[in-house]
Amino acid sequence: MAIRTPQEYIESLKDNRVVYCLGERVKDVTQHPILKICINWMAMDFVLQQDPRYQALVTEKDEEGELVSFVFQPQRNVEDLLRLREIVKLWARVCYGKPSGAKFVGKDGLNAVTVVAQRVDKQFDTNYSERVEEYRKYLQKTDATIALGMTDVKGDRSLRPSQQQPHQDYYVRIVDELSDGIVVRGAKAHISEAPLSNEIIVLPCRAMREDDKDYAVCFAVPANAEGLTLISAEPEIREPNNFFDYPLSASIYLNDAMVIFDDVFIPKERVFLKGEWSFAGQIAYMFGNFHRLSAETYKAAELELVVGAAALMAEYNNVARAPHIRDMLTWLVQYAEATEVMGRAACEYCVSEADSNLVYPNPMYANITKLFFADNWHQATKYLQDIAGGIVATAPSGKDYFNPETHDMIEKYLGGKAGVPTEHRLRLIKLIRDLTSSYEDVLTLHAEGSLAAQRLSIYALADFERYKAAAKRAARIKDEVEHPLYSQLPDFPPRSLA
Ligand SMILES: Cc1cc2nc3c(=O)[nH]c(=O)nc-3n(C[C@H](O)[C@H](O)[C@H](O)COP(=O)(O)OP(=O)(O)OC[C@H]3O[C@@H](n4cnc5c(N)ncnc54)[C@H](O)[C@@H]3O)c2cc1C
């Protein structure tokens, strides 16, 4: 089949999947007014693949000469990673800051298992890489949409998966092994787009010990598999198609759903890790490397929107020249541009996987960039809300603005600088409300891993020996420890001039 049309994607969702939304079992997800928001947003991937202006960027020919999605290719060099970045940025710019979710998270899961399956095969003489490659071909041929299920529901956070009480299913685990596959049980939480995806790749969300080996499992499953239940996240919006009041939330619904596995059979050709517990953490961290790069890429595009909204509002209210407003705008610009350049560095300084032709984003830079933008997001939304004023919380609805009985009063009294139409100001106010919603705050903090996850990675990766050697040299501390860089440097000040 190779690349699909948006309509083909939508038709593929009529497959008896078990989806719940707002208290009801949804018989046909394609007809549901709220789920349609997510479907239409995901369909943009297929719109772009069909568009001659973008096809060369977002598609590639497979070995049979058929056009397939570029994001399903393995990543082999800096150029591949930079191209992936351009694609994510295009998705994000087209969809008002949020990349179409059709393959956005799933591609990072595919890249993570591609790298780590080879490591597992080397140590255990397994054939996971072959299975991953077969699965990749399947994704390419069907042009599937894929969600990624890593985050388990986790129960008591202080306990390991096998220690949980009162049941053992807080992390997805293998409950039975058959000659032709495995049976899995448990639940994943916050799995974006899962109810509207064709496929879900499932990874462990943490490092495991031997006692947890049943939880060291990685596989791919169709979203309509028997025993799978998908419970939609409560949508922000209950009024579809109202783009005046909800410019973003009427266009974008990630549907970060619960995915419940009630003894689901997974055929062995779709299993990519089965009990090799020492590799569970490696898959989780490798997914983090790829997904943090994706996050900082779309965030850089979303920040263009945030800075633009702040600058426009300052203009509409005619406060742009005030020193404190300029300070805030300057801070916003440095935040947006630093996120952009740091994310790019994670590609430019990518790591080559040993004994293979694969690369992955620089883990240190990918983690630092994610931590940087997530840790500063609330500061950015605070500035945006500060510049915009209280009207972000109190503006009348579009229904009142467009009601002939109240329109003229709102038009007259909610104007800004002369010459700026009141409607423009109101539309911008609504955009800022959506951009600074609590959903956006929580998403930025937790999606792609909480701040502590990045801090842990940065600490573990830090080259403290280099930093300490620099300090010892400046303090003239002489000890037995040699450092390959600092111990070789010439004396300073030069002895010859002493
Ligand atoms: C909008 C959105 C979309 C998402 N999409 C996806 C997706 O598509 N796929 C996916 O797999 N995941 C997804 N996630 C999940 C995301 O990766 C998690 O939210 C994140 O990893 C945090 O996990 P948690 O929500 O379970 O929070 P928790 O783990 O409960 O974390 C809450 C706090 O407790 C701390 N904490 C947790 N455990 C410990 C511990 N053992 N010791 C000390 N402190 C601890 C954390 O550091 C944090 O400060 C999404 C999340 C959001 C918000």
PDBQT file of the ligand as one rigid body, heavy atoms in Angstrom, charges set to zero:
ROOT
HETATM    1  C1  LIG A 501       0.321  15.081  28.076  1.00  0.00    +0.000 C 
HETATM    2  C2  LIG A 501       1.159  13.869  28.312  1.00  0.00    +0.000 A 
HETATM    3  C3  LIG A 501       1.404  12.994  27.272  1.00  0.00    +0.000 A 
HETATM    4  C4  LIG A 501       2.143  11.835  27.489  1.00  0.00    +0.000 A 
HETATM    5  N1  LIG A 501       2.326  10.929  26.457  1.00  0.00    +0.000 NA
HETATM    6  C5  LIG A 501       2.937   9.744  26.721  1.00  0.00    +0.000 A 
HETATM    7  C6  LIG A 501       3.028   8.743  25.701  1.00  0.00    +0.000 A 
HETATM    8  O1  LIG A 501       2.581   8.939  24.567  1.00  0.00    +0.000 OA
HETATM    9  N2  LIG A 501       3.614   7.560  26.008  1.00  0.00    +0.000 N 
HETATM   10  C7  LIG A 501       4.125   7.297  27.245  1.00  0.00    +0.000 A 
HETATM   11  O2  LIG A 501       4.650   6.200  27.456  1.00  0.00    +0.000 OA
HETATM   12  N3  LIG A 501       4.047   8.224  28.240  1.00  0.00    +0.000 NA
HETATM   13  C8  LIG A 501       3.470   9.435  28.003  1.00  0.00    +0.000 A 
HETATM   14  N4  LIG A 501       3.384  10.384  28.993  1.00  0.00    +0.000 N 
HETATM   15  C9  LIG A 501       3.850  10.017  30.329  1.00  0.00    +0.000 C 
HETATM   16  C10 LIG A 501       5.058  10.770  30.850  1.00  0.00    +0.000 C 
HETATM   17  O3  LIG A 501       6.231  10.216  30.318  1.00  0.00    +0.000 OA
HETATM   18  C11 LIG A 501       4.957  10.654  32.378  1.00  0.00    +0.000 C 
HETATM   19  O4  LIG A 501       3.902  11.501  32.796  1.00  0.00    +0.000 OA
HETATM   20  C12 LIG A 501       6.231  11.025  33.092  1.00  0.00    +0.000 C 
HETATM   21  O5  LIG A 501       7.238  10.080  32.806  1.00  0.00    +0.000 OA
HETATM   22  C13 LIG A 501       5.995  11.055  34.608  1.00  0.00    +0.000 C 
HETATM   23  O6  LIG A 501       5.435   9.858  35.061  1.00  0.00    +0.000 OA
HETATM   24  P1  LIG A 501       4.087   9.903  35.916  1.00  0.00    +0.000 P 
HETATM   25  O7  LIG A 501       3.119  10.757  35.205  1.00  0.00    +0.000 OA
HETATM   26  O8  LIG A 501       3.718   8.504  36.224  1.00  0.00    +0.000 OA
HETATM   27  O9  LIG A 501       4.479  10.683  37.219  1.00  0.00    +0.000 OA
HETATM   28  P2  LIG A 501       5.150  10.118  38.516  1.00  0.00    +0.000 P 
HETATM   29  O10 LIG A 501       6.139   9.050  38.148  1.00  0.00    +0.000 OA
HETATM   30  O11 LIG A 501       4.124   9.776  39.504  1.00  0.00    +0.000 OA
HETATM   31  O12 LIG A 501       5.990  11.367  38.976  1.00  0.00    +0.000 OA
HETATM   32  C14 LIG A 501       5.485  12.360  39.880  1.00  0.00    +0.000 C 
HETATM   33  C15 LIG A 501       6.643  12.852  40.739  1.00  0.00    +0.000 C 
HETATM   34  O13 LIG A 501       7.124  11.776  41.559  1.00  0.00    +0.000 OA
HETATM   35  C16 LIG A 501       8.530  11.618  41.343  1.00  0.00    +0.000 C 
HETATM   36  N5  LIG A 501       8.828  10.178  41.432  1.00  0.00    +0.000 N 
HETATM   37  C17 LIG A 501       8.258   9.175  40.712  1.00  0.00    +0.000 A 
HETATM   38  N6  LIG A 501       8.788   7.984  41.056  1.00  0.00    +0.000 NA
HETATM   39  C18 LIG A 501       9.710   8.236  41.998  1.00  0.00    +0.000 A 
HETATM   40  C19 LIG A 501      10.587   7.419  42.775  1.00  0.00    +0.000 A 
HETATM   41  N7  LIG A 501      10.627   6.098  42.623  1.00  0.00    +0.000 N 
HETATM   42  N8  LIG A 501      11.410   8.026  43.643  1.00  0.00    +0.000 NA
HETATM   43  C20 LIG A 501      11.390   9.377  43.810  1.00  0.00    +0.000 A 
HETATM   44  N9  LIG A 501      10.571  10.198  43.136  1.00  0.00    +0.000 NA
HETATM   45  C21 LIG A 501       9.746   9.639  42.238  1.00  0.00    +0.000 A 
HETATM   46  C22 LIG A 501       8.805  12.189  39.971  1.00  0.00    +0.000 C 
HETATM   47  O14 LIG A 501      10.160  12.597  39.810  1.00  0.00    +0.000 OA
HETATM   48  C23 LIG A 501       7.836  13.351  39.924  1.00  0.00    +0.000 C 
HETATM   49  O15 LIG A 501       8.392  14.464  40.558  1.00  0.00    +0.000 OA
HETATM   50  C24 LIG A 501       2.669  11.567  28.785  1.00  0.00    +0.000 A 
HETATM   51  C25 LIG A 501       2.445  12.468  29.823  1.00  0.00    +0.000 A 
HETATM   52  C26 LIG A 501       1.706  13.612  29.605  1.00  0.00    +0.000 A 
HETATM   53  C27 LIG A 501       1.470  14.547  30.757  1.00  0.00    +0.000 C 
ENDROOT
TORSDOF 0
